[in-house]
Amino acid sequence: MALEPSVLESRFTDLAVASANFGFLLPHEPLLVLHGASCEARAATAPAEAVAAARQFGEVLAAELGRRAGVRLPAGDQLARLDLLSRAGMLPGPVRDAFNDLHRFDGGAHDEWEVAAHLVGRCFALAAWLFRAVTGDSEPMTFVHASASDLRVLAQRVAVLEEDLPRLRSEFDQRAAPALLAVAEREQLIVSARDAAYEPLREADIAAEVQRRLAKGGWDVLGVGEESQLNRSLGCVLVQPRLGGGLRADMLLTVGGQVVGIVECKRDGIDLDEAMEQAGALAKAPSGSLPWPVWRSPLPYRYVSDGRRLLFCDTNDPESHARLISGFHQPRTLARWQREAEADGGAPTYRARQAAYLQRQNEGFDQLRQAQRRAVRAIEQALAAGQRRALVQMATGSGASFTGVFTAYRQLHYARAGRILFVTDRKVAVHQLIHQLSQFSMPDGGRPLDDVYPVHELTAHGLAPLASVAVATVQRLSAMLSDTQAPEDGSENVSAYETAERQAHPDATPLEVTYCEALPPDAFDLVIVDDCHRALYGQRRALLEYFDAPIVGFSATPTATVLGFFKGNLVNSYSYVQAVADGVAVDCSVYEIRVASERQPASATPVGAVGVQDQSSRRARYEDLDEELTSTAGQGPARAVPTEHLAAVVTAFRDALPTLFPDRMLQGGGPGVVPKTVVLAQDGQHADEVVERIRDVFGAGDDFCRRIMHRDAHAEHLLRDFRTTPQIRIAVVTDLISGISDMRAIECLLILREVRSATYYEQLLAMGTQTISSAALRAVTPGAVAKTQLVVVDAVGASRHLRPLVNVTDASGQEGRAALEHLLDRAASGLVTAQETAELAIRLARLIPTLSDADGAEIRKLAGQPLQELVTRLLDSVDSDHQASLRRAGGKRAVDNERRTALYPLTEEPELQEALLNLYDRPAPKLVTASERRRRQTETVRQRLVEFVERSGHFTPAQLWWLEKIADVAAAETHFAPAYLDSIPFSARGGTDGFLDAFGPDAAIDLLDELRRALA
């Protein structure tokens, strides 16, 4: 019979009173008291039952953490729950270790009583941790060893409640649903959980720990009687010095013989902000009362520590604020700050220079698009205001990397940052960033950035001494800061997004960092993160928290984990829909292929759109994207289209091409006009099967379809051919290939393996959503007029991650004309809905790449604005965030007026409607013949050779013969491989040896590489 609530409450109170080690959890979760007390009471008499109770304690605690953190946890899989909480950043290393013991500790050679006793201790440690994390009370807690009689009483009170345990657990499961938690609240919970994970230090040990950390930072701690030796080292520490007036400081810091700062040690649990105020009062002690030279009074550099946490304040900053740091600044850093303050009294610090100089400088902004300019300004305003973390959302492929490069240039040039760190999660991205940074042309004279501010890759040897910019992978930072070997498994070559997709049970171990002399916490003034996987902000967040530097993050789809790390400070947002409206990206058409049975033919059908009315705000969508945390929990390998269904799927794809690209395929059909297509397969073996099936179905040769994997020997060569030549039409890949900027010619994406996260899916789309000029597209896709869309064909349900706002699948030909005419009529009659407005905008966006200069000028004249601007206004008028802003300001009328204004040119200008419809009536361009393509290729290569010779300097007639013949072969073969040097016509002049003799063995290889790049 179920107990009455009042009786139940009374019995839980009695249990809490009897349990000195778990009773304090009663206000937080009664079941934890029950399971903890059960484990303790039975450890000595019924160890097997105690072990079971310990495991239940761990399960309930994990569920309670998920509820508090707003993380959805799977039912019945404790390991998956712990992994999810770890990846969210909720379980610091010691806490995860304790949970692991409760879940699967077998004791080894220990008997069952010892195992039970060990697990009681683990339960208590977790109980104390939860209490500290939730309450902020950091008083030391000691386990109370109860007498045998007390344990018997405890067991009796446990037994009474366990009679009702099934109902108690059922009620707990019902209330354990994730809380609706703002990302900033989750971030605070994560910080509290981390701070509570370590036992407080004894008061007598705090000063010794602080001195140890100072010594690690390069400070010379002076002993008793050594106070006069301030010049013994650049940075010295005076212990317990007198300040005058009977006051003492715990420590004073001297640099170059002058007192510059103060360090105060406080008991663990003391409010460090209040302690900083006390340190500030001591820092104001009259300089004349000290027997040592004082740099400035009051002392500007102030530190407060409880041995674990370290709070710092630089009062030279405008409106200075204290901040937590991971380690003391080095003496040379304070010395640099002193020099900078003395050189520029008006802007004495890095932050002060941001506020003083950056907002007045616009040089170079003309090379940025409007969205990039807004992002740069938002970053600078955030940093100038003292915001230590700033997040920028930019759709993949919309120029986020260049925005970061431009930001770095301005921080180095105007704010005089000492050194900047770029963080990415792939080796290839490191090389691309280094190239972008090195070749960036500074607006104040055109010099490459690298000439003035050296750019280097961060290696295991540490920072290059002269580096102004360092670029590193997450893997490299992890190895250096956790004092482990860098991985040799090629993981630096693979995006962390891809790794997370492939692992059935991704590693969820929280990363613990230690002080690294080769990479101290004050090594950088600014950290810029280039769209890394959310694991960097969860289980690897210690990497970023290690550095005392503001952090600017770029992310295409910032999940709740990412937003939480940045405390919800999303300073600028530029969505994919906005990129489409601005002409930075093309729109997507999405189709699904489903194979019901081997006997029934498959077909490609359009997927449903999300719809304007159902779209939520961008911030809400990002916070909902925490499904990524559960995307791989407890799952096996990603599923893929099986071998027996490949033929049906590929056949359906082939048969759908005339519908997907009607203008293109009506010019003759056949493999030669298949759009550049990327096919996502599961692994190497699956990719080989896909390649074979595609060649069979299309009846094409080897060059028509190729497998391209980053580990393949000739991957770079094949990738270049796929990008730059017409021969390879389809590339079968198993991950994100090359750099996003290299894949502009892709017009189709066929997905044959499961995609588990929305972020990874969006990165896949970005391979094909970038724009390309019509001339460049025709060079690799004969017969193409313009790239107007990316066609996504989904055979595994991946498109569920990002349903299009509008899925326009008939934008070309007479069907497209009829659909546009219908929408224009609806607009003119005043009946057009918000959904139809969005569709109208997308259809007009599809026309932009096809416009000639004359077309664009005519439309601009009739509409009073470029077509691109018209599309932007239409999409803005139905954007959920923009509508919410309008609704707050003027209600529903403001929203309606905005849409009416955006539609005005289309509703009031019949000539504009006619001009837009006439764009569909132009004759299609003639298909370029193979001979004409060869002629154009030869002319293009010859022109590139002329330009190469002009900029490379003087060549002898003998050397020009080699260059011209290489160009002839490059034109005929669409590329030039070094092996060609040993074939005709080069063999007549000695082949490779002759080439080396002609240019010199040292210069020949570099020259050939430069020439191949110039001609490609």
C-alpha angles and dihedrals in degrees: 000000000000117000121243113255092245092051091047092050091049093051093049089051090052090049092050091051090051094048111070091176101049107015092093088070093065095098090050104043124342093202089063089057090050097049094040093049090045091054092048096044095051102036093099100035107030107018095172090057090046091054090050091050090050091054091049089050089055093047094050092045092051091050091048091051091050090052094049093045095045092239118144109229127196117247121248099007110098095177091054089048092053091047091053093048090048092050089050088055095247098119117060116202100268091046093050089050091055091049090049091055092052090049102046114357107143098178096230108218093357121107121245094260091057090047091051092048090050092052092049087058091048091051090051092049090053091045091053090046093052091047093051093045094050100039103029089229106141099179110138113263121207127200111247114220105217124211121248091256092051090050090052090053089047091051091051093052090047092051092054092056096041089066086073096038098116091057092043092052092046091052090047092052090053094053094041093082111131114273120240096251129179112233091243090055091051090050090053090050090051091051091048091049091053094047091049094051096083128064113248116255122247111257091243091057099049098081091047091051091049091051090049091054091047090053090051088055091057100264122143108225107211118218130218110303094017096092092111093058096082092138094054089098136006090253123033133177123219112205121215095346121180115246100190128259089065092293126134131196120213090230140347124208121220127192120191090351095307126109108242107158151016134228123201124191117210135186115265110266096035115128101257093204090059089045089053089057089054090049088051090056091052090046088060093062108131110269090223090065092064122082091215131072112269121211097204134351124248091039106248102204111071130175131184123185141173090196092266106046122045122200121193135188129185107198091194086076116095108258088357120215129193117243136189114249132184099228144002118280115252119253090245089056092054088045090054091048090051092053092048092049092050092047095051113026092174093057106020099166139046091253092047090053090052091056095041103045116015099066091056095053122085099159112138097013090117089074091060129081116238093259090052092049090052091050094050092048092047091051093049093048091050093050093045089053090056097253105156096199126041126174125203120193113205125164111252110267095022095109104274093144093053089046088056091048092050090048090052091050092053093046091051097041104039106018090038096226110191097219136348129207123211115199125198134158103232133061092223089055089053090056092046092050092047089051092048092047096044094048096042107125109224111228094224095072110339097260117147112259091236091062091065104021109034115224120210139171114243109244136182088270091065131236123351103244095234098040116128092179126034124190120200142168121238087243092057092049091048092054094048098044097041092044094238134128117272111252116266095193095093092255090137087066093056125070115246086233088062093045091052090049093054103042116090089202108019116208107267098178109136111241116242117200131202133197110284117200091199090054110026121188092255094052094111138041093202136019120204117192115204107211100299127177115277090249086081088063094042123035092005097043090114088076092066096035089056093071123075094220137103111264123221113191128195117200134165094203110016108198124206089268090057094043090048094054089053089047091240091297098146099167097179137011130195113175131202090250090055090049089054090049091050093049092245091117136021124239124256129237110200127205133176129216118201125183108209095178139341091254096051115074116238125229139190114250129180117257122232120265125236092236130222095262093054099048116111128208117287092245091051091049091051093048090050090054090083085102080093088076090062098035094100102022110136093342128133125229117319111275121239140189102285123238093253091058099044095089092052093048095046091046090051089050092050093047091049095055095088088055095043094048105019098164092048099046096044089069093077108304123222133117095296093073099042105127118248101278134190117204119199112216131178104244142332095288093047090047091054090052091049092049091051093048093048092051090049096048094045093039090229136142132249097278093055093071127021137177112236118189125163092234094054116107096237098032095121092049093048092046092053091049091049090053099042110029135060095226102080107060101168129037118194110206138172099208143009106311126221121317120331092237091061097062104067095126094062112112102165136046121192112192115203101164134057118273111205105188135050091223093057091045091054091050089053090053090049090064087071109023097078118105126246132191117257092241093052091048094049090051090065102023110044113212095024117133100190141330106256103158148006112239112212116197110191120196098169108044096262093136090074087084096067118016111194119250087231124006105210109185101161104051098130135061126016092319089059091047092051092048093050092047090053092052092047090052090050090050093049091051092050093240099108114126128216090257091051090048090057091048091049090053093050093048091051090047089057088059096054097080091050096055120114119213089259092050092050093049092050094050092046090053094049097042098037089232139053116278089244091059091048090053091049092053093048093052092043090054091061098036110122095222093047091047091050090053092049092046091054091051102041112358126233092328091063091052093050092046091052092054092044090053092049091051095044099098090051095047099044103037113068089177090059091052090050093048091052093049091047089063087074092054098062115113115256115252117259119264110257112239123232092248091051090050091052091049092051091046091052092050092048094049092046091052091049090051091053090051091047093052092047095054097037098058137236122349128187119240089254091053092046089056090060093046093049094048091048088052091050091053092044090053093049097042096031088234140037124232120196089236089068088073089078094055135073127328094017096051089068089067098043101282115233093354090052091051091051091049092050096054104020124261094261098048100034098075095048091045092052091051091050092047093050090052092047093051097042 
